[in-house]
Amino acid sequence: MKTIVNMIKRLPFLILLIVALIGCNSKNKDKESIKHTQRVTSLNVVLAVIDSINSEINNGDYGLIDRFMVLQNDELLADYKYKQDYETIVQKYDTTNHQYNFNSTDWHPYYKQTELHTLQSVTKSITSILLGIALDLNEDYNVDNKVMPLLTGHDTDFVDKRKQNISIKDLLTMRSGLQWNEETDHNDTTNDCFRLEASDNWIEYVLSKPMDTIPGTRFVYNGGGTVLLGKIVRTITGKRIDDWAEEKLFEPLGITEYYWKETPDGEIDTEGGLYLKAEDLAKIGSLFLNNGKWDGKQVISEGWVATSTSPLLKNVKPQWKSVTGYGYQWWIPEYTDTGKTKIYSANGYGGQYLMIAPEHNLIIVFNGWNINDEPEKSTYRALQERIMPALKHK
């Protein structure tokens, strides 16, 4: 009897508790409903912007674009392919069949009519990844190692001893101190990249350049430094970088098709010679968004991913529209005052971009071939000025 009485006494409390729980559940459902509505609204705004960019590409506003992909949370939001008649477009230029003639349609923008698209300097960012994997797996080496002892088979006894002080980190951050001019048009015969690609021995060409500044003190964009990084990967691993890439990066990510240009001296063009499908380039973005993991396996260390995509150097291109930083062969077009990366990007000549906005789990891939004419609008600015504001829409 006492138990029944106690239950009766507690009944009003139980009723109130149930009502309260129902109320809380209702409020939670309301909150979830609001959040869902906001997500849908935000997604619709983003999709509208993407659709607008696609229309402008079809209009010709962005010049010659071959592919435009957008992925968020590892889901494909958009994938547009554009057919350009390059055979007709290049007729007024020298079309000599040579792998470094950018108007040769056997080589550019696609490799011999396949879907493998030239990545140009996006190759540098992938070279950085492959070096990172090599350092992860070989504890005897790190970014502070001096470069010259690692260039086996080359004379590194220089009169200017500043060359002996160039470190791997200096090459990664474009602060080798070597005298180098890569700012003019690629067809300018005084451009060091042009001269490098015309030389018989790329590493010797880079090593022949005089010192301009103390290593580690000034940013100067230098593809020759990335060529040295490719050789260093070979020294550390015992494998040419394309073989290393196939084993440690491409195979784990399911990348089965690629082409990588070979230099006359038997090395691999790590400054701009890689060709991939856009879908496979997006996989590189996904690998980095997931802190170096692919299908649960750590392909490259989380630390390397974080450092590579941090603005280790700030405002490296004061003449550019945005305050741009630089990591380990990655550009950082947007970051906070405290150095937090908002966007990082692998950039290549002609309009090759792998852009990543980590806070939004967003990946954008652009392939294009704007080498002879300047388009009205820049795909490089599309993420920062068009898509990012849409992502912030509530």
VENLINQUI-V258036 format. One record per run of one state. SS is the DSSP state (a for helix, b for strand, c for the rest). FROM is the first residue (numbers start at 1). LEN is the number of residues. If there is no record, write none. Layout:
BEGIN
ss:from:len
SS:FROM:LEN
SS:FROM:LEN
END
This chain:
BEGIN
ss:from:len
c:1:1
a:2:58
c:60:5
b:65:8
c:73:2
b:75:7
c:82:4
a:86:7
c:93:17
b:110:1
c:111:6
b:117:2
c:119:3
a:122:16
c:138:8
b:146:1
c:147:1
a:148:3
c:151:10
a:161:5
c:166:1
b:167:1
a:168:5
c:173:5
b:178:1
c:179:13
a:192:7
c:199:3
a:202:7
c:209:2
b:211:1
c:212:11
a:223:15
c:238:3
a:241:13
c:254:5
b:259:2
c:261:1
b:262:1
c:263:5
b:268:1
c:269:5
b:274:3
c:277:1
a:278:12
c:290:3
b:293:2
c:295:2
b:297:2
c:299:3
a:302:7
c:309:4
b:313:1
c:314:11
b:325:2
c:327:4
b:331:5
c:336:5
b:341:8
c:349:3
b:352:6
a:358:3
c:361:1
b:362:7
c:369:10
a:379:13
c:392:3
END
